[in-house]
Each structure stands twice: as C-alpha cells, then as structure tokens.
C-alpha cells in the first residue's frame, strides 16, 4: 500500500477513535508527507536508521518542532504495528529532541484585581452597555474557570443551566470536561443572558457566528489599557495561566488542576509548580516538625 494510502488510514483512525481536531489532522498529514518525501523508499517500510537520518535533517528546526514531527512518526508506526502492517515501531528507537518548555507569563493578584475593578465599574449602574456586561462575564469565565479562548467564545447559549456549579466544556479532541462555575460568574451570566439576541445558539454571538478568539484578545487588551495594566502582558492564555498559578498558590491539588484545565498529560500541568517555590518555603517554615522544636539555644531553628 502506498504511503499516501497509509497516511489516509492513519488519519481516519485519529479522527474516528481519538477525536483529533481538524488542525491536528492537518499538522499530522503535513509532517508525515514531509517525512515520506525525506526518506529513501517508502515511509511505511522505513527502518530506525532511515528515521535517524530524517531527524538529523530536522536539526535546523526548533526542538519543539522536531519533537512534534517525531511524535507524529511514533504514532503513525504504532498504528501500522497495531494493524499488522509492520512487526515493529522503528520510531521508538529515536531519541526525543530535548525541549525546554517556556515558562508561562504570570499576572499578579494586583493585576487581576485591577482588571476586575475596571470591568465591574464599566458594567455597573442601572443600564450599563451590553459590551461591558459581556466583558465582565468573559473575564469571570477566563480567570474563574480557566477556559481556553476557543472554549470560551464557542460556549452554547445554554452552557450555564439551572443551579449547577459546573460548566460542561467541550475542549481539545472534542472531549468534554467539568469546570467550576463561581457564584460571581453565575451572577454575571444572569445579567448577560437577557441581552443575548433571541434565537442565537451562542452565549457570545457576533454576526452569524460567535465572538472570535482574535476579538476576545483585542477586548482583553483594551480592558487592560483602561485598567492601567500593561496590555502586552494580557491575553486569554495569560489569564488561564493566572487561574492555574493562583489556584496552586492557594493549595490546589495538581491532579484536580489537570482535570480542570483539560490537560491530557499531567506533565503539562506541572509547569505551574515552578511559581510555587515561595509557598513551599513558607509551608516548610510553618508546618515542618522542626519549625516547632526548640534549638539547642532555646530558639526555634530557622527553616
């Protein structure tokens, strides 16, 4: 079977069984077709030596890009192995390029407070502008529930129903998860819902669809400028980072945070632990048994 046919079968499996998004499928196809062009002979018959040479050709790429291409190869050959088209997975013998995940930009508690103060002030009064009420709800859901921008703007009109304390969000790979819904967010929702056009299937409609991620980004930066917060440091993703970081600082469990953020791998969530070093020092000083024992001089030893 030709490489093209094998790649098509692999992508069909990824879509049907793993719920891979369209963007993911496009990226896999691009990486695998590039690999097929880069090896001698058929990609489906390639051995570890051929794949090592292929990965060597990727040395000029960023480590993260090369790692993504290797991941696509590993999953492709795993599929061929499962289907009985191969007896091995040669990509498993290839060392993963060393990558250094960039640390997320963090908003301070004071920055977040200024954003909320500005949004709350603009949405106050008896007849505030609809855009201000919408902005307040968007902010509550970004920071209060840690939603991705794409998840937030595409929320259906009935995403918040009854007295539930949770939202059911459809995230990456079309997977559903529960995320917390604060009382503040519910109050903002109750103010916003009557302003949503009748018949709209979206909670945040715009034209024939919903508010775009680009527009959300622009609105947040405009709010930051009005609140006296550097707009360059504010985005939907930064607010999601702030949600995660501030929860960890407050003592949240890493596994619970992983579920709320919708991370498939807890290693992705662990990046937030770097900002928690100060809390760990304080925890040792306050909670460690030695912190409450007298030293030889009658004084409590320092941690």
C-alpha positions as CSV (number, residue, x, y, z in Angstrom):
1,X,0.0,0.0,0.0
2,X,1.3,3.5,-0.9
3,X,2.4,5.9,1.8
4,X,-0.5,8.2,0.9
5,X,-3.0,5.5,1.5
6,X,-1.4,4.5,4.8
7,X,-1.4,8.1,5.9
8,X,-5.0,8.4,5.0
9,X,-5.9,5.3,7.0
10,X,-3.9,6.6,10.0
11,X,-5.7,10.0,9.9
12,X,-9.1,8.3,9.6
13,X,-8.3,6.4,12.8
14,X,-7.1,9.5,14.6
15,X,-10.3,11.3,13.7
16,X,-12.7,8.4,14.5
17,X,-11.1,6.8,17.5
18,X,-9.2,9.6,19.2
19,X,-11.3,12.6,18.2
20,X,-8.4,14.5,16.8
21,X,-9.2,18.1,15.8
22,X,-9.0,19.3,12.2
23,X,-5.9,21.3,13.0
24,X,-4.2,18.3,14.5
25,X,-5.0,16.2,11.5
26,X,-3.7,18.8,9.1
27,X,-0.5,19.0,11.1
28,X,0.0,15.2,11.2
29,X,-0.6,15.0,7.4
30,X,1.9,17.7,6.7
31,X,4.6,16.1,9.0
32,X,4.0,12.6,7.6
33,X,4.0,13.7,4.0
34,X,7.2,15.7,4.6
35,X,8.7,12.6,6.2
36,X,7.7,10.4,3.2
37,X,9.4,12.8,0.9
38,X,12.6,12.8,3.1
39,X,13.3,9.1,3.3
40,X,14.6,6.8,0.7
41,X,11.9,4.3,-0.4
42,X,8.5,4.1,1.2
43,X,7.9,5.7,4.6
44,X,5.9,2.7,5.7
45,X,9.0,0.4,5.2
46,X,11.5,2.8,6.8
47,X,13.8,1.4,9.5
48,X,15.3,3.2,12.5
49,X,18.5,4.2,10.6
50,X,16.4,5.9,7.9
51,X,14.4,7.7,10.6
52,X,17.6,8.8,12.4
53,X,18.8,10.3,9.2
54,X,15.5,12.0,8.7
55,X,15.6,13.5,12.2
56,X,19.1,14.7,11.6
57,X,17.8,16.7,8.6
58,X,15.5,18.4,11.1
59,X,18.3,19.8,13.2
60,X,17.8,23.3,11.9
61,X,14.2,23.3,13.3
62,X,13.2,24.4,16.8
63,X,13.4,21.4,19.2
64,X,9.7,21.6,19.8
65,X,9.0,21.3,16.0
66,X,11.3,18.4,15.7
67,X,9.7,16.7,18.7
68,X,6.3,17.2,17.2
69,X,7.4,15.5,14.0
70,X,8.9,12.6,15.9
71,X,5.6,12.2,17.8
72,X,3.7,12.0,14.5
73,X,6.1,9.3,13.3
74,X,5.8,7.3,16.5
75,X,2.0,7.3,16.4
76,X,2.0,6.5,12.7
77,X,4.2,3.5,13.1
78,X,2.3,2.4,16.2
79,X,-0.8,2.4,14.1
80,X,0.9,0.3,11.4
81,X,2.0,-2.1,14.1
82,X,-1.5,-2.4,15.5
83,X,-2.9,-3.0,12.1
84,X,-0.4,-5.8,11.3
85,X,1.3,-3.8,8.5
86,X,4.6,-3.9,10.4
87,X,6.3,-6.0,13.1
88,X,7.9,-3.1,14.9
89,X,7.8,0.6,15.6
90,X,11.2,2.0,14.5
91,X,10.4,5.5,15.7
92,X,10.6,4.2,19.3
93,X,14.4,3.9,18.9
94,X,14.8,7.6,18.1
95,X,15.7,9.9,21.0
96,X,13.3,12.7,21.5
97,X,14.8,16.1,20.9
98,X,15.4,17.9,24.1
99,X,12.9,20.7,24.6
100,X,12.6,23.4,27.2
101,X,9.0,24.4,27.8
102,X,8.8,28.1,28.2
103,X,7.5,29.3,31.5
104,X,4.1,31.0,31.3
105,X,3.8,34.7,31.8
106,X,2.0,35.4,35.0
107,X,-0.3,38.1,36.1
108,X,-0.1,39.2,39.7
109,X,-3.0,39.2,42.0
110,X,-2.9,43.0,41.9
111,X,-3.1,43.0,38.1
112,X,-6.1,40.7,38.2
113,X,-7.8,42.8,40.8
114,X,-7.4,45.9,38.6
115,X,-8.9,44.1,35.6
116,X,-11.9,43.1,37.6
117,X,-12.3,46.5,39.2
118,X,-12.3,48.1,35.8
119,X,-14.7,45.6,34.3
120,X,-17.0,45.8,37.3
121,X,-17.1,49.6,37.2
122,X,-17.9,49.7,33.5
123,X,-20.7,47.1,33.9
124,X,-22.2,48.9,36.9
125,X,-25.3,51.1,37.0
126,X,-28.9,50.6,36.1
127,X,-28.3,50.4,32.3
128,X,-24.7,49.6,31.5
129,X,-23.6,49.0,27.9
130,X,-24.1,45.4,26.8
131,X,-20.5,45.2,25.8
132,X,-19.4,46.0,29.3
133,X,-21.7,43.2,30.8
134,X,-20.3,40.8,28.3
135,X,-16.7,41.7,29.1
136,X,-17.4,41.1,32.8
137,X,-18.7,37.6,32.1
138,X,-15.9,36.8,29.7
139,X,-13.4,37.8,32.4
140,X,-15.1,35.8,35.1
141,X,-15.1,32.7,33.0
142,X,-11.5,33.1,31.8
143,X,-10.0,33.7,35.3
144,X,-12.6,31.9,37.4
145,X,-12.9,28.7,35.3
146,X,-9.6,28.6,33.4
147,X,-11.2,28.2,30.0
148,X,-9.2,28.2,26.7
149,X,-10.1,31.1,24.5
150,X,-11.6,28.8,21.9
151,X,-13.7,27.0,24.5
152,X,-15.0,30.3,25.9
153,X,-16.0,32.1,22.7
154,X,-17.8,28.9,21.4
155,X,-19.9,28.3,24.6
156,X,-23.5,27.5,23.7
157,X,-26.3,29.7,24.9
158,X,-27.4,27.0,27.4
159,X,-23.9,26.3,28.7
160,X,-25.0,27.5,32.2
161,X,-28.2,26.0,33.2
162,X,-30.2,25.6,36.5
163,X,-28.3,25.8,39.7
164,X,-25.3,23.7,38.6
165,X,-22.0,24.8,40.0
166,X,-20.2,23.4,36.9
167,X,-19.9,24.1,33.2
168,X,-19.6,21.2,30.7
169,X,-17.0,22.3,28.3
170,X,-16.1,20.6,25.0
171,X,-12.3,21.0,24.7
172,X,-9.4,19.7,22.6
173,X,-10.1,16.4,20.8
174,X,-13.8,17.1,21.2
175,X,-13.5,15.8,24.8
176,X,-15.9,17.0,27.5
177,X,-14.9,18.0,31.0
178,X,-16.4,19.7,34.0
179,X,-15.0,23.1,35.1
180,X,-16.0,25.1,38.2
181,X,-18.5,27.9,37.9
182,X,-18.3,30.6,40.6
183,X,-21.2,32.5,42.1
184,X,-19.8,35.7,40.6
185,X,-19.7,34.1,37.1
186,X,-23.3,33.0,37.6
187,X,-24.4,36.5,38.6
188,X,-22.6,38.0,35.6
189,X,-24.3,35.4,33.4
190,X,-27.7,36.2,34.7
191,X,-27.1,39.9,33.8
192,X,-25.8,39.0,30.3
193,X,-28.3,36.4,29.2
194,X,-31.3,38.8,28.7
195,X,-29.0,40.8,26.4
196,X,-28.3,37.9,24.1
197,X,-30.2,38.1,20.8
198,X,-33.2,35.7,20.7
199,X,-32.6,32.6,18.7
200,X,-28.8,32.8,19.0
201,X,-27.3,29.3,19.7
202,X,-24.2,31.0,21.1
203,X,-23.6,32.6,24.5
204,X,-21.4,35.2,22.9
205,X,-22.9,35.8,19.5
206,X,-21.3,38.0,16.9
207,X,-22.8,38.3,13.4
208,X,-23.7,34.9,12.1
209,X,-21.4,33.1,14.5
210,X,-19.8,33.8,17.8
211,X,-17.1,36.2,19.0
212,X,-13.8,35.2,17.6
213,X,-10.6,34.5,19.6
214,X,-8.9,37.4,17.9
215,X,-11.7,39.8,19.0
216,X,-11.5,38.4,22.6
217,X,-7.8,39.1,22.6
218,X,-8.4,42.6,21.4
219,X,-11.1,43.3,24.0
220,X,-8.9,42.0,26.9
221,X,-6.0,44.2,25.9
222,X,-8.3,47.2,25.6
223,X,-9.6,46.5,29.1
224,X,-6.1,46.1,30.4
225,X,-5.1,49.5,29.0
226,X,-8.1,51.2,30.6
227,X,-7.3,49.4,33.9
228,X,-3.7,50.6,33.9
229,X,-2.3,47.1,33.3
230,X,0.4,46.6,30.6
231,X,-1.7,45.3,27.6
232,X,1.3,43.5,26.2
233,X,1.2,41.1,29.2
234,X,-2.5,40.3,29.0
235,X,-4.2,37.7,26.8
236,X,-6.8,34.9,27.2
237,X,-4.0,32.4,27.7
238,X,-2.2,34.5,30.3
239,X,-5.5,34.7,32.3
240,X,-5.7,30.9,32.1
241,X,-2.2,30.7,33.4
242,X,-3.1,33.0,36.2
243,X,-6.1,30.8,37.1
244,X,-3.8,27.8,37.4
245,X,-1.0,29.5,39.2
246,X,-3.1,31.2,41.7
247,X,-5.0,28.0,42.5
248,X,-1.7,26.2,43.2
249,X,-0.6,29.1,45.4
250,X,-3.8,28.6,47.3
251,X,-3.1,24.9,47.9
252,X,-5.0,23.3,45.0
253,X,-4.2,19.6,44.2
254,X,-2.2,19.2,40.9
255,X,-4.3,16.3,39.7
256,X,-7.5,18.3,40.3
257,X,-5.9,21.3,38.4
258,X,-5.1,18.9,35.5
259,X,-8.7,17.9,35.2
260,X,-10.0,21.5,35.3
261,X,-7.5,22.6,32.7
262,X,-8.2,19.6,30.4
263,X,-4.6,18.6,30.1
264,X,-4.2,15.0,28.7
265,X,-0.8,14.7,30.4
266,X,-0.1,15.9,34.0
267,X,3.4,16.8,32.8
268,X,1.8,19.8,31.0
269,X,0.2,20.9,34.3
270,X,3.5,20.6,36.2
271,X,4.9,23.6,34.6
272,X,2.8,25.7,37.0
273,X,4.7,24.3,40.0
274,X,7.7,26.5,39.3
275,X,5.9,29.6,40.6
276,X,5.0,27.9,43.9
277,X,8.5,27.9,45.4
278,X,7.8,30.8,47.8
279,X,4.7,29.0,49.1
280,X,6.8,25.8,49.6
281,X,9.3,27.7,51.7
282,X,6.6,29.2,53.8
283,X,5.0,25.8,54.2
284,X,8.2,24.3,55.5
285,X,8.7,27.2,57.9
286,X,5.2,26.9,59.2
287,X,4.4,23.2,59.0
288,X,7.6,21.2,59.2
289,X,8.0,19.5,62.6
290,X,11.4,21.2,63.1
291,X,9.8,24.6,62.8
292,X,8.1,24.0,66.2
293,X,11.1,22.4,68.0
294,X,13.5,24.5,70.2
295,X,17.1,24.5,69.1
296,X,20.0,23.9,71.4
297,X,20.0,27.6,72.3
298,X,16.3,27.5,73.2
299,X,15.3,29.2,69.9
300,X,13.3,27.6,67.2
301,X,15.7,26.7,64.3
302,X,15.2,28.5,61.1
303,X,14.0,26.5,58.1
